[in-house]
Amino acid sequence: MSRPGRDDAPDRLYTLTGGRSRSAPDTPFDLVTLVVAECDPAVGMQSEHAAILRLCERPTAVVEIAAVLKLPVSITRILLSDLLAAGRVSARHPQKAALPDPDILEQVLVGLRNL
Amino acid sequence: MDSVTSDARTSQGADARTPLGAQADNGLKIVVVGGFGVGKTTLVRSVSEIRPLNTEETMTQAGAAVDDISEVRGKSATTVAFDFGRITLDARNVLYLFGAPGQERFWFLWDRLFSGTLGAVVLVDTRRIDDSWYAIDRLEHHGTPFIVACNDFGGSAHTPAQIREALDLDPKVPLLDCDARSRESSKRVLITLVEHLKTLYAAESALTTPELAL
């Protein structure tokens, strides 16, 4: 799909995602959703997909994947949505509530004090 | 300099990655917001377990799913870069610190960053207090809890009371001095924010009819 030797021109990004510029508006991928690979990279896989699977052998945040792959977050989300739909990654989404769980805040405080 | 990508020292070293523990399952966010050169990346770097990374978000009208989208009608796609760092808090919780540019034209990035964030640190250069007004205004508008940290560039002629007045700060919003280069000092800033959150939410959950700013 992506031709080698291309730089980071926008057309490269469109090629990566088959022309899509954004994932579904209800994309579940937060910047800090932790992604975990559920399979090994396979021959013939799109190279970015393979790179994500290697990166996510351990839980890795969406924003870190984007930074390491040097891709915009929006493009990274699309690639992740594809992998998620194919069952190749799982996603650990941040806990979302109107108010943060007091227990979580306490855990954050303990963690920071222990730094 | 205009660009938020200006901190060229941030690096992308994939090889230098420190992986998270296998049990990590809850990402948390704190945003550090402030004007150019106020020390956002310095603060992130001093407490982060990874060298600050840089990435970018391409924002389009349709991507900006926010309550006041009317303000950007007519704008096409814009790319904004931001720095972030990471702190592993325990086996499950991982805190991400985002350095966000405070200028008005980046507000749409904040919407994305602020979504689900625990709270924000407004980093202030007391020699350029004006740079902080807009950030504080937006945070109040969003109902995002925040504290104000004055980065010590030496020779601040202002007392905390003067800064509080200049920023027209709610008396309940904590304000402290810090040295963004110091790990201990930056830790203190983050702890102050989380302690503030605890106080805030303890008070809110005590209300029978909570009025949440949306």
HADDOCK unambig.tbl for C-alpha pairs under 7 A between the chains (distance, minus, plus):
assign (segid A and resid 32 and name CA) (segid B and resid 27 and name CA) 5.05 0.50 0.50
assign (segid A and resid 32 and name CA) (segid B and resid 28 and name CA) 6.77 0.50 0.50
assign (segid A and resid 33 and name CA) (segid B and resid 27 and name CA) 6.19 0.50 0.50
assign (segid A and resid 34 and name CA) (segid B and resid 25 and name CA) 6.45 0.50 0.50
assign (segid A and resid 34 and name CA) (segid B and resid 27 and name CA) 6.79 0.50 0.50
assign (segid A and resid 58 and name CA) (segid B and resid 19 and name CA) 6.28 0.50 0.50
assign (segid A and resid 58 and name CA) (segid B and resid 20 and name CA) 6.26 0.50 0.50
assign (segid A and resid 58 and name CA) (segid B and resid 21 and name CA) 6.85 0.50 0.50
assign (segid A and resid 58 and name CA) (segid B and resid 22 and name CA) 5.68 0.50 0.50
assign (segid A and resid 59 and name CA) (segid B and resid 20 and name CA) 6.00 0.50 0.50
assign (segid A and resid 59 and name CA) (segid B and resid 22 and name CA) 6.18 0.50 0.50
assign (segid A and resid 59 and name CA) (segid B and resid 24 and name CA) 6.54 0.50 0.50
assign (segid A and resid 60 and name CA) (segid B and resid 20 and name CA) 6.95 0.50 0.50
assign (segid A and resid 66 and name CA) (segid B and resid 55 and name CA) 6.45 0.50 0.50
assign (segid A and resid 67 and name CA) (segid B and resid 12 and name CA) 6.57 0.50 0.50
assign (segid A and resid 67 and name CA) (segid B and resid 53 and name CA) 6.35 0.50 0.50
assign (segid A and resid 67 and name CA) (segid B and resid 54 and name CA) 5.91 0.50 0.50
assign (segid A and resid 67 and name CA) (segid B and resid 55 and name CA) 4.83 0.50 0.50
assign (segid A and resid 68 and name CA) (segid B and resid 12 and name CA) 5.88 0.50 0.50
assign (segid A and resid 68 and name CA) (segid B and resid 14 and name CA) 5.65 0.50 0.50
assign (segid A and resid 70 and name CA) (segid B and resid 55 and name CA) 6.94 0.50 0.50
assign (segid A and resid 72 and name CA) (segid B and resid 55 and name CA) 6.59 0.50 0.50
assign (segid A and resid 72 and name CA) (segid B and resid 56 and name CA) 5.00 0.50 0.50
assign (segid A and resid 72 and name CA) (segid B and resid 57 and name CA) 5.21 0.50 0.50
assign (segid A and resid 72 and name CA) (segid B and resid 58 and name CA) 6.40 0.50 0.50
assign (segid A and resid 73 and name CA) (segid B and resid 56 and name CA) 6.23 0.50 0.50
assign (segid A and resid 73 and name CA) (segid B and resid 57 and name CA) 5.13 0.50 0.50
assign (segid A and resid 74 and name CA) (segid B and resid 57 and name CA) 6.24 0.50 0.50
assign (segid A and resid 74 and name CA) (segid B and resid 58 and name CA) 6.38 0.50 0.50
assign (segid A and resid 92 and name CA) (segid B and resid 25 and name CA) 5.44 0.50 0.50
assign (segid A and resid 92 and name CA) (segid B and resid 26 and name CA) 6.90 0.50 0.50
assign (segid A and resid 93 and name CA) (segid B and resid 26 and name CA) 6.76 0.50 0.50
assign (segid A and resid 94 and name CA) (segid B and resid 26 and name CA) 5.02 0.50 0.50
assign (segid A and resid 94 and name CA) (segid B and resid 27 and name CA) 5.22 0.50 0.50
assign (segid A and resid 94 and name CA) (segid B and resid 28 and name CA) 6.75 0.50 0.50
assign (segid A and resid 95 and name CA) (segid B and resid 26 and name CA) 6.66 0.50 0.50
assign (segid A and resid 96 and name CA) (segid B and resid 116 and name CA) 6.63 0.50 0.50
assign (segid A and resid 102 and name CA) (segid B and resid 198 and name CA) 6.96 0.50 0.50
assign (segid A and resid 105 and name CA) (segid B and resid 194 and name CA) 6.77 0.50 0.50
assign (segid A and resid 105 and name CA) (segid B and resid 198 and name CA) 6.78 0.50 0.50
assign (segid A and resid 108 and name CA) (segid B and resid 89 and name CA) 6.32 0.50 0.50
assign (segid A and resid 109 and name CA) (segid B and resid 191 and name CA) 6.29 0.50 0.50
assign (segid A and resid 109 and name CA) (segid B and resid 194 and name CA) 6.47 0.50 0.50
assign (segid A and resid 111 and name CA) (segid B and resid 89 and name CA) 4.28 0.50 0.50
assign (segid A and resid 111 and name CA) (segid B and resid 90 and name CA) 6.26 0.50 0.50
assign (segid A and resid 112 and name CA) (segid B and resid 89 and name CA) 6.62 0.50 0.50
assign (segid A and resid 112 and name CA) (segid B and resid 187 and name CA) 6.75 0.50 0.50
assign (segid A and resid 112 and name CA) (segid B and resid 191 and name CA) 6.58 0.50 0.50
